[in-house]
Amino acid sequence: MLLRAEAVAHAIIDGDFMGQVHPAPEGDPHRAEIVESNLTAVWANFARRGYRRLSRYPHRTDQDTVDGAQVWANGLGPNENHSGTS
C-alpha cells in the first residue's frame, strides 16, 4: 500500500460492498443510486474526521452501472482526492 508506506492519511472503501442489497431497490435495477447514496454517507463520515484521500477497492467500477466512475464521483463530491489504487 503506497499511501500507507508514505504515511499519507487515507480511507479505504470496498466498492462492491456499497451496493450489496437484494432485491435491487425499486427503480434502481443496477443499484447505481444505492451505491451513490451509500458512498455519500460513508465518505461524509471519513471527511468529518479529516480524511481527504480515498482508496477504493477493488479498482474496477461496477460493470452493471451505466457509468460506474460517475457514480463514484457523484458519491464522493467534486473536491475529494480519490483513486482506484491503494
Phi and psi in degrees as GROMACS dihedral restraints (atoms count N, CA, C in turn):
[ dihedral_restraints ]
;  ai    aj    ak    al  type     phi  dphi    fc
    3     4     5     6     1   -65.0    20    10
    4     5     6     7     1   -42.0    20    10
    6     7     8     9     1   -61.7    20    10
    7     8     9    10     1   -43.4    20    10
    9    10    11    12     1   -65.2    20    10
   10    11    12    13     1   -42.9    20    10
   12    13    14    15     1   -61.5    20    10
   13    14    15    16     1   -32.5    20    10
   15    16    17    18     1   -92.3    20    10
   16    17    18    19     1     6.5    20    10
   18    19    20    21     1    58.3    20    10
   19    20    21    22     1    38.2    20    10
   21    22    23    24     1   -91.7    20    10
   22    23    24    25     1   123.8    20    10
   24    25    26    27     1   -63.4    20    10
   25    26    27    28     1   132.6    20    10
   27    28    29    30     1  -161.1    20    10
   28    29    30    31     1   165.6    20    10
   30    31    32    33     1  -120.6    20    10
   31    32    33    34     1   155.3    20    10
   33    34    35    36     1  -121.5    20    10
   34    35    36    37     1   130.5    20    10
   36    37    38    39     1  -121.1    20    10
   37    38    39    40     1   130.5    20    10
   39    40    41    42     1   -84.7    20    10
   40    41    42    43     1   106.5    20    10
   42    43    44    45     1   -61.4    20    10
   43    44    45    46     1   -35.2    20    10
   45    46    47    48     1   -63.4    20    10
   46    47    48    49     1   -34.6    20    10
   48    49    50    51     1   -68.8    20    10
   49    50    51    52     1   -29.6    20    10
   51    52    53    54     1   -63.4    20    10
   52    53    54    55     1   -22.2    20    10
   54    55    56    57     1  -118.7    20    10
   55    56    57    58     1    19.1    20    10
   57    58    59    60     1   -80.5    20    10
   58    59    60    61     1    81.7    20    10
   60    61    62    63     1  -135.5    20    10
   61    62    63    64     1   149.1    20    10
   63    64    65    66     1  -145.1    20    10
   64    65    66    67     1   131.7    20    10
   66    67    68    69     1   -74.1    20    10
   67    68    69    70     1   172.9    20    10
   69    70    71    72     1   -60.6    20    10
   70    71    72    73     1   144.7    20    10
   72    73    74    75     1   -59.0    20    10
   73    74    75    76     1   146.8    20    10
   75    76    77    78     1   -58.2    20    10
   76    77    78    79     1   130.2    20    10
   78    79    80    81     1    81.4    20    10
   79    80    81    82     1     1.6    20    10
   81    82    83    84     1  -134.7    20    10
   82    83    84    85     1    60.9    20    10
   84    85    86    87     1   -62.2    20    10
   85    86    87    88     1   -26.6    20    10
   87    88    89    90     1   -98.0    20    10
   88    89    90    91     1     2.8    20    10
   90    91    92    93     1    66.2    20    10
   91    92    93    94     1    18.0    20    10
   93    94    95    96     1   -65.2    20    10
   94    95    96    97     1   -41.1    20    10
   96    97    98    99     1   -68.3    20    10
   97    98    99   100     1   -41.0    20    10
   99   100   101   102     1   -67.6    20    10
  100   101   102   103     1   -36.8    20    10
  102   103   104   105     1   -62.3    20    10
  103   104   105   106     1   -47.3    20    10
  105   106   107   108     1   -61.6    20    10
  106   107   108   109     1   -44.8    20    10
  108   109   110   111     1   -68.6    20    10
  109   110   111   112     1   -35.4    20    10
  111   112   113   114     1   -67.0    20    10
  112   113   114   115     1   -42.0    20    10
  114   115   116   117     1   -60.6    20    10
  115   116   117   118     1   -43.1    20    10
  117   118   119   120     1   -58.9    20    10
  118   119   120   121     1   -46.1    20    10
  120   121   122   123     1   -67.3    20    10
  121   122   123   124     1   -46.9    20    10
  123   124   125   126     1   -67.2    20    10
  124   125   126   127     1   -45.0    20    10
  126   127   128   129     1   -64.0    20    10
  127   128   129   130     1   -36.4    20    10
  129   130   131   132     1   -58.7    20    10
  130   131   132   133     1   -39.2    20    10
  132   133   134   135     1   -64.7    20    10
  133   134   135   136     1   -43.2    20    10
  135   136   137   138     1   -65.6    20    10
  136   137   138   139     1   -46.4    20    10
  138   139   140   141     1   -61.7    20    10
  139   140   141   142     1   -37.7    20    10
  141   142   143   144     1   -60.3    20    10
  142   143   144   145     1   -26.5    20    10
  144   145   146   147     1   -95.8    20    10
  145   146   147   148     1     8.4    20    10
  147   148   149   150     1    98.1    20    10
  148   149   150   151     1    -1.0    20    10
  150   151   152   153     1   -76.0    20    10
  151   152   153   154     1   137.3    20    10
  153   154   155   156     1  -127.1    20    10
  154   155   156   157     1    -2.5    20    10
  156   157   158   159     1  -122.7    20    10
  157   158   159   160     1   141.8    20    10
  159   160   161   162     1  -132.0    20    10
  160   161   162   163     1   135.4    20    10
  162   163   164   165     1  -113.3    20    10
  163   164   165   166     1   125.0    20    10
  165   166   167   168     1  -101.5    20    10
  166   167   168   169     1   147.2    20    10
  168   169   170   171     1  -132.1    20    10
  169   170   171   172     1   137.2    20    10
  171   172   173   174     1   -74.3    20    10
  172   173   174   175     1   171.5    20    10
  174   175   176   177     1   -80.7    20    10
  175   176   177   178     1    24.7    20    10
  177   178   179   180     1  -120.6    20    10
  178   179   180   181     1   156.6    20    10
  180   181   182   183     1   -91.5    20    10
  181   182   183   184     1   159.2    20    10
  183   184   185   186     1   -61.6    20    10
  184   185   186   187     1   120.7    20    10
  186   187   188   189     1   -64.6    20    10
  187   188   189   190     1   -21.0    20    10
  189   190   191   192     1   -85.9    20    10
  190   191   192   193     1   -12.2    20    10
  192   193   194   195     1   -84.9    20    10
  193   194   195   196     1   154.1    20    10
  195   196   197   198     1   -61.6    20    10
  196   197   198   199     1   -45.6    20    10
  198   199   200   201     1  -147.8    20    10
  199   200   201   202     1    86.1    20    10
  201   202   203   204     1   -57.3    20    10
  202   203   204   205     1   -38.3    20    10
  204   205   206   207     1   -63.6    20    10
  205   206   207   208     1   -38.0    20    10
  207   208   209   210     1   -68.1    20    10
  208   209   210   211     1   -36.2    20    10
  210   211   212   213     1   -59.2    20    10
  211   212   213   214     1   -45.4    20    10
  213   214   215   216     1   -63.8    20    10
  214   215   216   217     1   -44.9    20    10
  216   217   218   219     1   -61.4    20    10
  217   218   219   220     1   -43.3    20    10
  219   220   221   222     1   -64.6    20    10
  220   221   222   223     1   -42.8    20    10
  222   223   224   225     1   -67.6    20    10
  223   224   225   226     1   -31.3    20    10
  225   226   227   228     1   -95.2    20    10
  226   227   228   229     1   -20.1    20    10
  228   229   230   231     1    92.6    20    10
  229   230   231   232     1   162.3    20    10
  231   232   233   234     1   -75.6    20    10
  232   233   234   235     1   -18.2    20    10
  234   235   236   237     1  -106.7    20    10
  235   236   237   238     1    12.9    20    10
  237   238   239   240     1  -100.4    20    10
  238   239   240   241     1   150.8    20    10
  240   241   242   243     1   -98.7    20    10
  241   242   243   244     1   107.3    20    10
  243   244   245   246     1  -133.6    20    10
  244   245   246   247     1   148.3    20    10
  246   247   248   249     1  -144.1    20    10
  247   248   249   250     1   170.2    20    10
  249   250   251   252     1   -94.7    20    10
  250   251   252   253     1     6.0    20    10
  252   253   254   255     1  -117.7    20    10
  253   254   255   256     1   156.8    20    10
